[in-house]
């Protein structure tokens, strides 16, 4: 509980840094959503992983979730819900990268872990002061 209190205190004293972190996270998720232009590479990655039993449409779902939720996180709208939706996908990405090997060329384990940690952070913290969520909470509710 003390850690959550410290995070809340930190986020209220550093709202601009929280905005930069949230924007960077959203942009990173949207950039990973560009799998839509190269869907075959994502399908091949899923096929060679331990998740090879999943149907081909799962690649399309992952791509669209990255695009939509990444955009929502960037602008700060439904941030907690978007983070919650993304967390299972990133857990899967971490598992896939671990199964490929840590030092394998093309492994994005560090990137996946960083994004997962930031998603968990924003799940608990919310969007912060400079967001549409905060505007709605202060002015419309």
N, C-alpha and C positions, 0 to 999 in steps of 0.2 A: 504494500500500500504506500509505503514511503517513496518508492520509485515513481509511482504514478503521480504523487503529489509534487515531486521534484520536476517531472516532465511538464506538468501543468504550469508550475511556476516559471519554468524556462520558456515555455511557449508564449506566456503573456508578457515576458520581458524582452523577447526577441521575435516580434511578429513578422518582420521583414525576412529574417533568415528562414522562418517557417514557410513563408510564401515562396522563397527560392527553392527550398527542399521539395515542396509540393509541386511546383511547376516543373522542376527537373524530373521528378518521379513520373508525372503525367506525360511529359514529352518522351521519356524513355519507354513508357508503355506504348504510346502511340507509334514510336519508331519500331518497336517489336511487332506491332500490328501490320507492318508492311509485308509480313509473310503473305498477305493477300496477293501480292504481285508474283510471289514465288512459292505457291502452295505446295509444289512437289517436294521442295526441300523439307518443309515441315512434316509432310506425310512420311517421307523417308526417315526423318529423325524419330518420329513416333513409332514407325515400323521396326526399327532396329533396337528400340528401347524395351524395357519391361512392360510398356504400355502398348505393345504391338497388337493387342487384341481389340483395341478401340476402333470403331468404324472411321471411315474417311471423313465423315462430316464433322468429327470432333476438331479437326484442324481448322475448318471454317468457323466453328463456334469460338475456338480460342482466339482466332484472329480478330473477329468482330468484337469480342469482349475486351481485348486489349485496346482496340481503337476507341470504342465507346467509353469504357471506364477510364482509360487514360485521358481522354478529352474532359470528362467530368471531373476527374481529380485535378487536372490543370486549372480549370476555371473555379474549382471549389464548390461544386454543386453535387449533392449526395455523396460526399467524400467518404464517409464511413461505410455506406452501402457498397460503393464502388471498390473500396479496399477489401471488404469482406468477400465480394465476388471474385476478386483477383487472387486472394490468398491460396485457394486450392490449386489454381493453375500454377502458381509459383512454387508451391510445394512439389508438384509434379515436375516442374523444370529443374528444381534442385535434385530430385531423385534421379532424373534422367542424366543430368550432368555428373552426378556421383557415380552412376553406373558406367558412364563413358570413361571415367578416370579423371583424376584431378589435373594431371599435367598433359592431357591429350590436347593436341592442337585443335582449336575450334571450340574447346570447352568454355562455357560461360558460367562456370560455377560461382565465381566471385560476384559477377554481375547479378545472377539470380538470387544469391544470398542477400546482397545489398538491397535489391528491390523488395525482397520478402521482408526484411527488417523494417524498411521504410513503410511498407503496407501495414504491418502490424502497428507501427508507431502511429500512423494516421488513423487506423481503426480505433485506437484508444483516444487519441488527441483530438481528432476532428480536423476541420479545414483551417482553422485559425481565424485571425481578425480580418484579413484581407481576402474575403471569399464571398461567394454568392450565398452560401449557407449562413454566414454571419449576418449579411445584409438582411436576409429574409427573417432571421431570428430577431433582429433588432427593430426592424421597421414594419414588417408585415404580420407578425404573430403577436 
